[in-house]
Amino acid sequence: MQEPSLNGLLSIADPARRSSDLSSGPGAAWVVTKPAPAGIQVQWARHLDEVRQAQKLRFEVFGLEMGARLNTPVPGHDVDLFDDFCEHLLVRDEGSQAVIGTYRVLTPAQAKRVGSTYSDTEFDLTRLRSLRSRMVELGRSCVHPEHRHGGVIMALWGALADFMVRNQLDTMIGCASIPMLHNGVVSGDVAASIWHQLRQTHLAPIEYHVRPRLPLPVEQLDSSVVTEPPALIKGYLRLGARVLGAPAWDPDFNTADLPMLMRLGDLHPRYRKHFLGA
């Protein structure tokens, strides 16, 4: 994990400058037009203190709950160099106003400024170069353990779909994590099994395949373990997402990461109507 770099290009606390690369104009990225389910609110972070609330939730989920090694300059918060360039989507509990869910989104213009996406650090994305001008990266998705129900996830996805349409973007990529800890034992067998299943049913066309920089040695693992993908991955697949290749091993988070791609044109008709109204 790398520390953040405030390189003078922009500041999280200056939303007018940050949103200038979005087609809908300054400030528009912080508007959520779709109503949220009862009891929760959805918004885009506008200031550094709101981003810190998302980073605190990430630390609690990734660091304390999952045991990730987080090299962070802000104690009690998950912070890396990409955060300063991302838009941060927040779901709040309406009563307490606590942040209970979050995503971060790296736009094409901001990816150029930082020099890459997070996914580029885990995979060789050369074959995706034709998609990059309208491609966003989703990352650091997490939900508070007391709120892991469909309402929070659907609210996040609804706001993401709205963001994509308003800013004339059509492709989403990201690393979907599979924990290496299974039944109290650290093993890649579960990830190998899930990869073995999904490569037969949800593999993207070969022209979009990517290669892991630190591959999980799937051929040396037991892929016969009977298991299902994590709920978030199953949700992506229901939407119409595709797997781009074999998983990478992330030693800091102790996960196997599957590269995934979702294009709005491939959105399942049921969800197209729900999220896009079409």
C-alpha positions in Angstrom: 0.0 0.0 0.0 1.3 3.5 -0.8 0.9 6.8 1.0 -1.2 9.6 -0.6 0.5 12.3 -2.6 -0.8 15.8 -2.6 1.0 16.9 -5.7 -0.6 20.3 -6.2 -2.8 19.2 -9.1 -6.0 19.4 -7.0 -7.4 19.2 -3.5 -10.2 17.1 -2.1 -11.5 20.2 -0.3 -11.9 22.1 -3.6 -14.9 20.4 -5.3 -15.2 23.0 -8.0 -11.8 22.2 -9.3 -12.2 18.4 -8.9 -15.5 18.3 -10.8 -14.3 20.3 -13.8 -13.3 17.2 -15.7 -16.9 15.9 -15.7 -19.2 16.6 -18.6 -22.1 17.8 -16.5 -20.1 20.7 -15.2 -18.7 22.0 -11.8 -20.5 20.7 -8.8 -22.8 18.3 -10.6 -20.9 15.2 -9.4 -22.1 15.8 -5.8 -25.8 15.6 -6.8 -27.7 12.3 -6.3 -30.9 12.5 -8.2 -32.4 9.1 -7.5 -34.3 8.6 -4.2 -32.7 6.3 -1.6 -34.6 3.6 0.3 -36.2 4.7 3.5 -33.8 5.2 6.4 -30.7 5.9 4.4 -29.2 8.9 2.5 -26.8 8.8 -0.5 -24.4 11.6 -1.3 -21.1 12.3 -2.9 -18.4 13.6 -0.5 -17.9 17.4 -0.9 -15.1 18.0 1.6 -12.2 16.3 3.2 -14.0 15.7 6.5 -16.6 13.7 4.6 -13.9 11.7 2.8 -12.4 11.0 6.2 -15.7 9.4 7.3 -15.5 7.0 4.4 -11.9 6.2 5.1 -12.7 5.5 8.7 -15.4 3.0 7.7 -12.9 1.4 5.3 -10.3 1.1 8.1 -12.9 -0.6 10.3 -14.0 -3.1 7.7 -10.6 -3.8 5.9 -8.2 -3.3 8.8 -10.1 -4.4 11.9 -12.6 -6.9 10.5 -10.6 -8.4 7.6 -7.1 -7.9 9.0 -5.6 -6.0 6.1 -2.2 -4.4 6.5 -2.9 -0.8 5.9 0.1 1.5 5.4 -1.8 4.7 6.1 -0.6 8.2 7.2 -3.8 8.9 9.1 -4.3 6.6 12.1 -7.7 4.8 12.1 -8.3 5.5 8.4 -7.6 3.7 5.2 -5.9 6.2 3.0 -3.9 5.7 -0.2 -2.5 7.8 -3.0 -5.6 7.3 -5.2 -8.0 8.8 -2.7 -7.1 12.4 -3.5 -8.1 11.9 -7.1 -11.3 10.0 -6.6 -15.0 10.9 -6.1 -16.3 9.2 -2.9 -19.8 8.0 -2.7 -21.3 7.8 0.8 -24.4 6.1 2.2 -25.5 7.4 5.6 -27.9 6.1 8.2 -30.6 8.7 8.2 -31.0 8.7 12.0 -27.4 8.7 13.2 -25.9 10.3 10.0 -23.0 7.7 10.3 -21.5 6.6 7.0 -22.5 2.9 6.6 -21.4 2.3 3.0 -19.0 3.7 0.5 -17.4 3.4 -2.9 -14.7 5.4 -4.5 -14.8 6.3 -8.2 -11.8 7.2 -10.4 -12.8 9.1 -13.6 -10.8 8.9 -16.8 -9.5 12.4 -16.5 -8.4 11.8 -12.9 -6.8 8.5 -13.8 -4.6 10.4 -16.3 -3.6 12.8 -13.6 -2.6 10.2 -11.1 -0.9 8.1 -13.8 -2.9 4.9 -13.6 -5.9 3.2 -11.9 -5.5 1.0 -8.8 -6.3 -2.0 -11.0 -3.3 -1.1 -13.1 -1.1 -1.9 -10.1 -2.6 -5.4 -9.9 -3.1 -6.2 -13.6 -1.7 -5.5 -17.0 -4.7 -3.7 -18.5 -3.2 -3.1 -22.0 -6.2 -4.7 -23.7 -8.6 -2.2 -22.2 -6.8 0.9 -23.7 -9.7 1.4 -26.2 -12.2 1.7 -23.3 -10.3 4.1 -21.1 -11.7 7.4 -22.4 -15.2 6.5 -21.0 -14.1 4.0 -18.3 -14.3 4.6 -14.5 -12.7 2.5 -11.8 -14.8 1.4 -8.8 -12.9 0.5 -5.6 -12.8 0.3 -1.9 -16.4 -0.9 -1.7 -17.5 -1.7 1.8 -20.6 -1.7 4.0 -20.8 -1.6 7.8 -21.5 -5.1 9.2 -24.8 -4.0 10.8 -26.2 -2.7 7.4 -25.3 -5.5 4.9 -28.6 -5.7 3.3 -29.8 -5.1 -0.3 -31.0 -1.6 0.4 -27.5 -0.1 0.9 -26.0 -1.9 -2.1 -28.9 -0.9 -4.3 -28.6 2.7 -3.2 -24.9 2.7 -4.0 -25.4 1.1 -7.4 -28.3 3.5 -8.3 -26.1 6.5 -7.5 -23.3 5.0 -9.6 -25.5 4.4 -12.6 -26.8 8.0 -12.4 -23.3 9.3 -12.2 -22.3 7.3 -15.3 -25.2 8.5 -17.4 -24.9 12.1 -16.4 -21.2 12.2 -17.2 -21.5 10.2 -20.5 -19.4 7.2 -19.2 -20.2 3.7 -20.2 -17.7 1.2 -18.6 -16.8 0.3 -15.1 -13.9 -1.8 -13.9 -12.6 -2.9 -10.6 -11.0 -5.6 -8.5 -13.5 -7.8 -6.7 -12.0 -9.4 -3.6 -12.3 -13.0 -2.4 -11.0 -13.5 1.2 -8.2 -16.0 1.5 -9.4 -17.0 5.0 -11.8 -20.0 4.8 -13.0 -22.0 7.8 -10.2 -20.5 9.9 -7.5 -21.5 7.4 -5.6 -19.1 5.0 -5.9 -20.8 1.6 -6.4 -19.8 -2.0 -8.6 -22.9 -2.7 -11.8 -21.0 -2.5 -10.6 -18.3 -4.9 -9.3 -21.0 -7.3 -12.7 -22.7 -7.2 -14.6 -19.5 -7.9 -12.3 -18.7 -10.8 -12.7 -22.2 -12.2 -16.5 -21.7 -12.1 -16.7 -18.2 -13.5 -14.2 -18.7 -16.3 -16.8 -21.2 -17.7 -19.8 -19.0 -17.3 -18.9 -15.3 -17.0 -15.6 -14.8 -18.8 -15.3 -11.6 -21.0 -14.4 -11.8 -24.7 -10.7 -12.5 -25.2 -10.0 -9.0 -26.5 -10.6 -7.7 -23.0 -8.6 -10.3 -21.0 -6.0 -8.9 -18.6 -3.0 -10.5 -16.8 -2.3 -10.4 -13.0 1.0 -8.9 -12.0 1.2 -11.2 -8.9 -0.9 -14.2 -10.0 -2.6 -16.4 -7.5 -1.2 -19.9 -8.3 -4.6 -21.3 -9.2 -3.2 -24.4 -10.9 -1.5 -25.5 -7.7 -4.7 -25.1 -5.6 -7.7 -27.2 -5.0 -10.4 -25.9 -7.3 -12.9 -28.6 -6.4 -13.9 -26.8 -3.2 -17.7 -26.4 -3.2 -18.3 -22.7 -2.6 -20.2 -19.7 -4.0 -18.8 -16.3 -4.9 -19.0 -13.5 -2.3 -22.4 -11.7 -2.3 -20.9 -8.6 -4.0 -19.4 -10.6 -6.9 -22.7 -12.4 -7.3 -24.5 -9.1 -7.4 -22.1 -7.8 -10.2 -22.7 -10.9 -12.2 -26.5 -10.5 -12.0 -26.1 -7.0 -13.3 -24.2 -8.4 -16.3 -20.6 -8.0 -15.3 -17.8 -10.1 -16.8 -14.6 -11.5 -15.4 -11.5 -10.3 -17.3 -9.0 -13.0 -16.2 -7.4 -15.0 -13.5 -7.2 -13.6 -10.0 -4.2 -11.7 -8.6 -3.0 -12.1 -5.0 -3.1 -9.0 -2.8 -0.8 -9.7 0.1 -1.7 -6.5 2.0 -5.4 -7.3 2.1 -4.8 -11.1 2.0 -7.4 -11.5 -0.8 -7.6 -12.9 -4.2 -8.7 -10.1 -6.5 -10.8 -10.9 -9.7 -10.6 -8.2 -12.4 -14.2 -7.4 -13.5 -15.8 -5.2 -16.1 -19.3 -3.9 -16.4 -20.6 -2.0 -19.4 -23.9 -0.1 -19.3 -24.8 -1.6 -22.6 -24.6 -5.1 -21.0 -26.8 -4.2 -18.0 -29.4 -6.9 -17.5 -32.8 -5.6 -18.7 -34.4 -5.9 -15.3 -31.7 -3.7 -13.7 -31.6 -1.4 -16.7 -35.2 -0.3 -16.0 -34.5 0.0 -12.3 -31.3 2.0 -12.5 -31.6 3.8 -15.8 -35.4 3.9 -16.3 -35.0 2.4 -19.8 
